[in-house]
Amino acid sequence: MPHLQTAVVHAPDQVVVRLTGDVDVVAAPRLTRTLQEAAVGGRGAVVVDVAGACFRDCAGLQVLAVFTDALVPAGRRCRIVGAPAATRRLVRSAGLGERLELDGPVDARDPRPAVPLPSPRTPAPVRRAALPYQARFARRAEERPGRRRPRPGSLRRWR
C-alpha cells in the first residue's frame, strides 16, 4: 500500500476525514495534523473513514484515541467508520476499544471467511473388499491340521 493519504470533507453538521494507505509510526504526525485541522475547521462530529487504511502498528490508533479524548471536553465526538476485521482486532488487542467509537462492535467478525470453508461431507461407509482370501474365516487351533512329522529313518533336510 502507498503512504498515508488524507482527504477532509466539511459538511454542515460533521467533518469527514478519509484515510487511505499505510498508517504507522512514520505517518502518525501527519495524521495528527490532519485531525487537528479537521477539528478546527468544522463543527459537530468528526467521522474518520478507515476503510482504505491499513494500520501497521498501534501508533495511528493511539493518535485517534488521543484525538477522541481531546474532543470530549468540547462536547464533540469522533466516530470511526469502515474498520475492517484486522483493524478491529488491533483495536481490541491494544486495549483501545473503550476509548474509540467504532461503527460496530469491536469484536465483530468478518462476514466472509479468509479461506473458503470446505463443504461438509458425510463419512463413507466402510467396505470390505470381496477377495477370496478375505472371505475365509480363521480356523481355531484345534481345527488346524497338525504339522507333518518325518518318518522314522528318513533323511531330514536342513532348513
C-alpha positions in Angstrom: 0.0 0.0 0.0 1.1 3.6 -0.5 2.0 6.0 2.2 -0.8 7.7 4.1 -3.1 9.9 2.1 -5.8 12.0 3.8 -8.9 13.9 2.5 -11.0 16.2 4.6 -14.7 16.9 3.6 -16.6 19.6 5.5 -20.3 19.2 6.0 -22.7 21.4 8.0 -23.0 19.1 10.9 -19.8 17.0 10.7 -16.4 16.7 9.2 -15.3 13.5 7.3 -11.7 12.5 7.3 -10.9 9.8 4.8 -7.7 7.8 5.3 -6.0 5.6 2.6 -2.7 3.9 2.7 -0.4 2.7 5.5 -0.9 4.2 8.9 2.2 3.6 11.1 4.6 5.4 13.4 6.0 7.4 10.4 2.6 8.6 9.4 1.3 9.4 12.9 2.4 13.1 12.9 0.7 13.7 9.5 -2.5 12.0 10.9 -2.3 14.2 14.0 -2.1 17.4 11.9 -4.9 16.3 9.6 -7.2 15.5 12.5 -6.4 18.9 14.3 -7.2 20.8 11.0 -10.5 18.9 10.7 -11.4 19.7 14.3 -10.6 23.4 14.0 -12.2 23.8 10.6 -15.5 22.2 11.3 -18.3 21.8 13.8 -20.1 18.8 15.2 -18.8 15.2 15.0 -15.6 14.2 13.3 -16.1 11.0 11.2 -12.9 9.1 10.3 -13.3 6.7 7.4 -10.6 4.0 7.8 -11.9 1.6 5.1 -8.9 2.3 2.8 -6.3 2.4 5.6 -4.0 -0.3 6.8 -2.9 0.1 10.4 0.6 -1.4 10.6 1.0 -0.7 14.3 -0.8 0.9 17.2 0.7 4.4 16.6 -2.2 5.5 14.4 -4.8 4.1 16.8 -3.2 5.9 19.7 -3.4 9.2 17.7 -7.1 8.5 17.1 -7.6 7.8 20.8 -5.9 11.0 22.0 -7.8 13.0 19.4 -11.1 11.4 20.6 -10.3 12.2 24.2 -9.5 15.9 23.3 -12.9 16.3 21.6 -15.0 15.2 24.6 -14.5 18.4 26.7 -15.7 20.5 23.8 -18.9 18.4 23.6 -17.9 16.8 20.3 -17.2 13.2 19.3 -15.1 11.2 16.9 -16.6 8.2 15.1 -14.5 5.7 13.2 -16.3 4.0 10.3 -15.4 1.3 7.8 -12.9 -0.5 10.1 -12.1 -3.9 8.6 -11.7 -7.0 10.8 -7.9 -6.7 11.1 -8.3 -3.1 12.4 -10.9 -4.2 14.9 -8.6 -6.9 16.2 -5.8 -4.4 16.5 -8.1 -2.0 18.5 -9.1 -4.9 20.8 -5.5 -6.1 21.3 -4.3 -2.6 22.0 -7.0 -2.1 24.7 -8.5 0.9 22.9 -12.0 -0.5 22.5 -13.5 1.7 25.2 -11.8 4.9 24.0 -12.6 4.7 20.3 -16.1 4.8 19.0 -16.3 2.3 16.1 -19.3 2.0 13.8 -20.0 -1.5 15.1 -18.8 -3.8 17.9 -15.1 -4.2 18.4 -15.4 -8.0 18.3 -17.4 -8.0 15.0 -16.4 -10.9 12.8 -15.6 -10.5 9.1 -18.7 -11.9 7.4 -16.6 -13.6 4.7 -14.1 -16.2 5.8 -10.4 -15.7 4.8 -10.3 -19.2 3.2 -13.5 -20.8 1.7 -14.7 -23.5 4.0 -15.0 -27.0 2.6 -18.4 -28.4 2.1 -19.4 -30.8 4.9 -19.1 -34.5 3.9 -20.7 -37.5 5.3 -18.3 -40.3 6.0 -18.5 -43.1 3.5 -19.4 -46.5 4.9 -16.5 -48.8 5.4 -16.5 -51.5 2.8 -14.5 -54.7 2.8 -13.1 -56.0 -0.4 -14.7 -59.2 -1.6 -11.5 -61.1 -2.3 -11.4 -64.9 -1.9 -8.7 -64.9 0.7 -10.6 -62.5 2.9 -13.8 -64.4 2.7 -12.5 -67.3 4.8 -12.7 -67.2 8.5 -9.7 -68.1 10.6 -9.6 -71.6 12.0 -9.3 -72.4 15.6 -6.2 -74.1 16.8 -7.9 -77.4 17.3 -9.3 -77.3 13.7 -5.9 -76.6 12.1 -4.1 -79.6 10.7 -1.0 -80.6 12.6 2.5 -80.5 11.3 3.8 -83.3 9.3 6.2 -85.4 11.2 9.0 -87.0 9.4 9.0 -90.8 9.1 11.5 -92.5 11.3 14.6 -93.3 9.3 14.0 -90.8 6.6 16.6 -88.1 5.9 15.9 -84.8 7.3 16.6 -81.7 5.4 18.3 -78.7 6.9 16.4 -75.6 6.6 
